[in-house]
Amino acid sequence: MHRRMILPLLFGLIGAAILIGLGSWQVQRLHWKEGLIARAEARIAEAPVPVPAQPDPDTDRYLSVTAAGRVAGAELHVLTSIQGEGPGFLVITAFDLADGRRILLDRGFIPEAAKTAARPPRDLTVTGNLNWPDDVNASTPAPDTGRNIWFGRDVAAMAAALGTDPVMLVAREDTGDGIRAQGVTATFRNDHLGYAITWFSLAVAWLGMTAAYLWRIRQRTI
C-alpha cells in the first residue's frame, strides 16, 4: 500500500466505525422503546384497581382503575376528529368520587353537532385508565374559552378550570349520553428505526466514498 493511502484509509475506517456505532446505539434505543410500549400496553389491559390515594404521573400513568362517582356541572371540549367521521370533541368533566375527591374524567367522543346537547348530572361507575396526556406543546394554541374549545388535554390547566385534582381518568367503556369512550393507547415517540437506518446508510456511503478516493490515489501512483 502506498503511504499516501494510509491516512485516507484510517480516516475512512474511523468515520465508518463512528457511524456504525451511532446506528447500533439507535438499535439499542429501539429495543428499549419497544419494551416501554409493551409494558404500557400490558398495564392498560390489567384488571382495574381503585384510584390511588395520591396518583403519581410517572408511576401511575396508564394504571387500570375503576371508580364510582357523579358527573355534574361544566364540561370542557377538546377538538379532535375520528377518521371516516370527521371533527368532534372529547368531553372532559369533573368527576366527584364517592370518597370525596374530585378528578377529571375524559368520557370520550361526541360529534360536532352534539357539542351543545344537554347532558344531565348522573351517577357513574367508570372503568378506565389514569393518564396525563402529552397533547400540548409549545405550538398548541391556547384554549378558546369563549367557545369552550380546547386544542389538547392539558391536565393542569383543565384541573384549574374545573376545580379538580390534576388527575385524569380516561373511560374505556361508554358512560351514556351518546358519548363514545375512546380509552387510552400507549403513546411513545419511536423514530429509532429510521435513525438507525440513516446512520447505517451514511456508514455505507462513507465507506464507498473512501474506496473511491483510495482508488483515485492508486491510479495516480501507478
Sine and cosine of phi, psi and omega as CSV:
sin_phi,cos_phi,sin_psi,cos_psi,sin_omega,cos_omega
0.00,0.00,0.71,-0.70,0.02,-1.00
-0.94,0.34,0.58,-0.81,-0.05,-1.00
-0.87,0.50,-0.50,0.86,0.00,-1.00
-0.92,0.40,-0.28,0.96,-0.04,-1.00
-1.00,0.00,-0.27,0.96,-0.12,-0.99
-0.91,0.43,-0.76,0.65,-0.05,-1.00
-0.90,0.44,-0.73,0.68,0.06,-1.00
-0.87,0.49,-0.59,0.81,0.01,-1.00
-0.90,0.43,-0.73,0.68,0.03,-1.00
-0.88,0.48,-0.69,0.73,0.00,-1.00
-0.87,0.49,-0.67,0.74,0.00,-1.00
-0.92,0.40,-0.68,0.73,-0.03,-1.00
-0.93,0.36,-0.66,0.75,0.01,-1.00
-0.91,0.42,-0.69,0.73,0.02,-1.00
-0.88,0.47,-0.69,0.72,0.02,-1.00
-0.90,0.43,-0.63,0.78,0.01,-1.00
-0.89,0.45,-0.64,0.77,0.03,-1.00
-0.90,0.44,-0.71,0.71,-0.02,-1.00
-0.91,0.42,-0.65,0.76,0.04,-1.00
-0.91,0.42,-0.62,0.79,0.05,-1.00
-0.88,0.47,-0.66,0.75,0.04,-1.00
-0.90,0.43,-0.64,0.77,0.05,-1.00
-0.90,0.43,-0.65,0.76,0.02,-1.00
-0.91,0.41,-0.60,0.80,0.04,-1.00
-0.89,0.45,-0.62,0.78,0.03,-1.00
-0.93,0.37,-0.56,0.83,0.08,-1.00
-0.89,0.45,-0.67,0.74,0.05,-1.00
-0.89,0.46,-0.67,0.74,0.04,-1.00
-0.90,0.44,-0.59,0.81,0.04,-1.00
-0.87,0.49,-0.74,0.68,0.00,-1.00
-0.90,0.44,-0.63,0.78,0.03,-1.00
-0.89,0.46,-0.70,0.71,-0.03,-1.00
-0.92,0.38,-0.64,0.77,0.04,-1.00
-0.88,0.47,-0.57,0.82,0.06,-1.00
-0.91,0.41,-0.65,0.76,0.06,-1.00
-0.87,0.49,-0.71,0.71,-0.02,-1.00
-0.90,0.44,-0.69,0.73,-0.01,-1.00
-0.89,0.46,-0.67,0.74,0.01,-1.00
-0.92,0.39,-0.63,0.78,0.02,-1.00
-0.91,0.42,-0.69,0.73,0.00,-1.00
-0.90,0.44,-0.60,0.80,0.04,-1.00
-0.92,0.40,-0.63,0.78,-0.01,-1.00
-0.92,0.38,-0.64,0.77,0.01,-1.00
-0.84,0.54,-0.59,0.80,-0.09,-1.00
-1.00,0.01,0.01,1.00,-0.02,-1.00
-0.91,0.41,0.30,-0.95,0.09,-1.00
-0.90,0.44,0.68,-0.74,-0.07,-1.00
-0.94,0.33,0.52,-0.85,0.06,-1.00
-0.82,-0.58,0.21,-0.98,0.08,-1.00
-0.89,0.46,0.41,-0.91,0.05,-1.00
-0.90,0.44,0.79,-0.61,0.00,-1.00
-0.85,0.52,0.41,-0.91,-0.02,-1.00
-0.88,0.48,-0.63,0.78,0.01,-1.00
-0.70,-0.71,0.99,0.14,-0.04,-1.00
-0.86,0.51,0.65,-0.76,-0.03,-1.00
-0.92,-0.38,0.77,-0.64,-0.05,-1.00
-0.87,0.50,-0.45,0.89,-0.02,-1.00
-1.00,0.06,-0.78,0.63,-0.11,-0.99
-1.00,0.09,-0.35,0.93,-0.08,-1.00
-0.94,-0.33,0.13,0.99,0.05,-1.00
-0.89,0.45,0.74,-0.68,-0.02,-1.00
0.96,0.27,0.06,1.00,0.01,-1.00
-0.85,0.52,0.75,-0.66,0.02,-1.00
-0.99,0.15,0.83,-0.55,-0.09,-1.00
-0.68,-0.73,0.27,-0.96,0.18,-0.98
-0.72,-0.69,0.61,-0.79,-0.07,-1.00
-0.50,-0.87,0.63,-0.78,0.09,-1.00
-0.97,-0.23,0.61,-0.79,0.00,-1.00
0.00,-1.00,-0.35,-0.94,-0.08,-1.00
-0.67,-0.74,0.70,-0.71,0.12,-0.99
-0.98,-0.21,0.71,-0.71,0.01,-1.00
-0.28,-0.96,0.42,-0.91,0.10,-1.00
1.00,0.01,-0.41,-0.91,-0.17,-0.99
-0.93,0.37,0.46,-0.89,0.13,-0.99
-0.89,-0.45,0.43,-0.90,0.19,-0.98
-0.91,-0.42,0.67,-0.75,-0.09,-1.00
-0.90,-0.43,0.84,-0.55,-0.03,-1.00
-0.97,-0.26,0.88,-0.48,-0.02,-1.00
-0.89,0.46,0.76,-0.65,0.01,-1.00
-0.44,-0.90,-0.10,-1.00,0.08,-1.00
-0.44,-0.90,0.42,-0.91,0.08,-1.00
-0.87,-0.49,0.77,-0.64,-0.04,-1.00
-0.83,0.55,0.77,-0.63,0.01,-1.00
1.00,0.01,-0.18,0.98,-0.02,-1.00
-0.87,-0.49,-0.42,0.91,0.01,-1.00
0.99,-0.11,-0.25,-0.97,-0.12,-0.99
-0.96,0.27,0.36,-0.93,0.06,-1.00
-0.14,-0.99,-0.37,-0.93,-0.07,-1.00
-0.63,-0.77,0.53,-0.85,0.26,-0.96
-1.00,0.05,0.71,-0.70,-0.02,-1.00
-0.99,-0.12,0.90,-0.43,0.04,-1.00
-0.93,-0.36,0.80,-0.60,-0.02,-1.00
-0.67,-0.74,0.28,-0.96,0.13,-0.99
-0.96,0.27,0.62,-0.79,-0.01,-1.00
-0.81,-0.59,0.95,-0.32,0.01,-1.00
-1.00,0.10,0.95,-0.31,-0.05,-1.00
-0.95,0.30,0.40,-0.92,-0.01,-1.00
-0.89,0.46,-0.41,0.91,-0.01,-1.00
-1.00,0.04,0.09,1.00,0.08,-1.00
0.98,-0.20,-0.22,0.98,0.02,-1.00
-0.98,0.20,0.32,-0.95,0.02,-1.00
-0.77,-0.64,0.86,-0.51,-0.01,-1.00
-0.79,-0.61,0.09,-1.00,0.08,-1.00
-1.00,0.07,0.60,-0.80,0.08,-1.00
-0.81,-0.58,0.86,-0.51,0.14,-0.99
-1.00,0.00,0.97,-0.23,-0.08,-1.00
-0.99,0.17,-0.38,0.92,0.03,-1.00
0.81,-0.58,-0.43,-0.91,-0.23,-0.97
-0.98,-0.20,0.67,-0.75,0.21,-0.98
-0.80,-0.60,0.55,-0.84,0.09,-1.00
-0.92,0.39,0.30,-0.95,-0.07,-1.00
-0.83,0.55,-0.61,0.79,-0.05,-1.00
-0.92,0.39,-0.32,0.95,-0.06,-1.00
-1.00,-0.08,0.13,0.99,-0.07,-1.00
-0.84,0.54,-0.67,0.74,-0.09,-1.00
-0.99,-0.12,0.12,0.99,0.00,-1.00
-0.91,0.41,0.54,-0.84,0.02,-1.00
-0.96,0.27,0.74,-0.67,0.08,-1.00
-0.78,-0.63,0.99,-0.15,-0.12,-0.99
-0.94,0.35,0.35,-0.94,0.10,-1.00
-0.84,0.55,0.55,-0.84,0.02,-1.00
-0.39,-0.92,0.48,-0.88,0.12,-0.99
-1.00,0.10,0.67,-0.74,-0.06,-1.00
-0.66,-0.75,0.51,-0.86,0.29,-0.96
-0.91,-0.41,0.90,-0.44,-0.17,-0.99
-0.93,-0.36,0.75,-0.66,0.15,-0.99
-0.93,-0.36,0.76,-0.65,-0.02,-1.00
-0.11,-0.99,-0.50,-0.87,-0.06,-1.00
-0.69,-0.73,0.62,-0.79,0.12,-0.99
-0.95,0.31,0.60,-0.80,0.01,-1.00
-0.41,-0.91,0.54,-0.84,0.15,-0.99
-0.84,-0.54,1.00,0.09,-0.20,-0.98
-0.89,0.45,0.48,-0.88,0.06,-1.00
-0.99,-0.14,0.74,0.67,-0.08,-1.00
-0.98,0.19,-0.39,0.92,-0.21,-0.98
-0.93,-0.37,0.73,-0.68,0.12,-0.99
-0.67,-0.74,-0.18,-0.98,-0.10,-0.99
-0.90,0.44,-0.41,0.91,-0.04,-1.00
-1.00,-0.08,-0.03,1.00,-0.01,-1.00
-0.96,0.29,0.79,-0.61,0.03,-1.00
-0.89,0.46,0.45,-0.89,0.08,-1.00
-0.93,0.38,0.46,-0.89,0.01,-1.00
-0.86,0.51,0.59,-0.81,0.14,-0.99
-1.00,-0.01,1.00,0.02,-0.10,-0.99
-0.92,0.38,-0.45,0.89,0.02,-1.00
-0.90,0.44,-0.61,0.79,0.01,-1.00
-0.98,-0.21,0.04,1.00,-0.04,-1.00
0.81,0.59,0.82,0.57,0.05,-1.00
-0.82,-0.58,0.87,-0.50,0.08,-1.00
-0.96,-0.28,0.43,-0.90,-0.07,-1.00
-0.92,-0.39,0.21,0.98,0.07,-1.00
0.01,-1.00,0.37,-0.93,0.00,-1.00
-1.00,0.05,1.00,-0.09,0.04,-1.00
-0.99,-0.10,0.99,-0.16,-0.15,-0.99
-0.86,0.51,-0.71,0.71,-0.04,-1.00
-0.90,0.45,-0.73,0.68,-0.02,-1.00
-0.92,0.38,-0.63,0.78,0.01,-1.00
-0.93,0.37,-0.62,0.78,0.05,-1.00
-0.88,0.47,-0.64,0.76,0.04,-1.00
-0.91,0.41,-0.63,0.78,-0.04,-1.00
-0.93,0.37,-0.57,0.82,-0.07,-1.00
-0.97,-0.24,-0.02,1.00,0.02,-1.00
0.93,0.36,0.70,0.71,0.00,-1.00
-0.87,-0.49,0.13,-0.99,0.21,-0.98
-0.93,0.36,0.47,-0.89,0.01,-1.00
-0.98,0.21,0.88,0.47,-0.03,-1.00
-0.72,-0.70,0.74,-0.67,0.00,-1.00
-0.87,-0.49,0.80,-0.60,0.13,-0.99
-0.98,-0.21,0.85,-0.53,0.01,-1.00
-0.98,-0.17,0.91,-0.41,-0.03,-1.00
-0.92,0.40,0.66,-0.75,0.10,-1.00
-0.92,-0.38,0.01,1.00,0.12,-0.99
-0.80,-0.60,0.58,-0.81,-0.06,-1.00
-0.85,0.52,0.61,-0.79,-0.03,-1.00
-0.91,-0.41,0.30,0.95,0.06,-1.00
1.00,0.00,-0.06,-1.00,0.01,-1.00
0.88,0.48,0.40,0.92,0.02,-1.00
0.95,0.30,0.24,0.97,0.01,-1.00
-1.00,-0.05,0.79,-0.62,-0.03,-1.00
-0.99,-0.15,0.89,-0.46,0.01,-1.00
-0.88,0.47,0.65,-0.76,0.00,-1.00
-0.96,-0.30,-0.31,0.95,-0.02,-1.00
0.91,0.40,-0.16,-0.99,0.02,-1.00
-0.85,-0.53,0.41,-0.91,0.15,-0.99
-0.78,-0.62,0.45,-0.89,0.02,-1.00
-0.96,0.30,0.92,-0.38,-0.07,-1.00
-0.94,-0.33,0.98,-0.20,0.08,-1.00
-0.76,-0.65,0.77,-0.64,0.08,-1.00
-0.92,0.39,0.77,-0.63,-0.09,-1.00
-0.66,-0.75,0.99,0.13,0.00,-1.00
-0.97,-0.26,0.21,0.98,-0.18,-0.98
-0.92,0.38,-0.54,0.84,0.02,-1.00
-0.90,0.44,-0.69,0.72,0.03,-1.00
-0.88,0.47,-0.65,0.76,0.04,-1.00
-0.90,0.43,-0.66,0.75,0.00,-1.00
-0.89,0.46,-0.70,0.71,0.02,-1.00
-0.88,0.48,-0.64,0.77,0.01,-1.00
-0.88,0.48,-0.74,0.67,-0.03,-1.00
-0.91,0.42,-0.67,0.74,0.01,-1.00
-0.91,0.42,-0.60,0.80,0.04,-1.00
-0.91,0.42,-0.66,0.75,0.04,-1.00
-0.90,0.44,-0.59,0.81,0.04,-1.00
-0.90,0.45,-0.68,0.73,0.03,-1.00
-0.89,0.45,-0.69,0.72,0.01,-1.00
-0.89,0.45,-0.66,0.75,0.01,-1.00
-0.87,0.49,-0.71,0.70,0.03,-1.00
-0.90,0.43,-0.62,0.79,0.04,-1.00
-0.89,0.45,-0.69,0.73,0.02,-1.00
-0.92,0.39,-0.60,0.80,0.05,-1.00
-0.89,0.46,-0.70,0.71,0.01,-1.00
-0.89,0.45,-0.66,0.75,0.01,-1.00
-0.90,0.44,-0.65,0.76,-0.01,-1.00
-0.92,0.39,-0.67,0.75,0.03,-1.00
-0.90,0.44,-0.61,0.79,0.03,-1.00
-0.89,0.45,-0.65,0.76,0.02,-1.00
-0.90,0.43,-0.65,0.76,0.03,-1.00
-0.90,0.44,-0.67,0.75,-0.02,-1.00
-0.90,0.44,-0.64,0.77,-0.01,-1.00
-0.90,0.43,-0.56,0.83,0.02,-1.00
-0.95,0.32,-0.43,0.90,-0.09,-1.00
-0.99,-0.12,-0.03,1.00,0.03,-1.00
-0.97,0.22,0.00,0.00,0.00,0.00
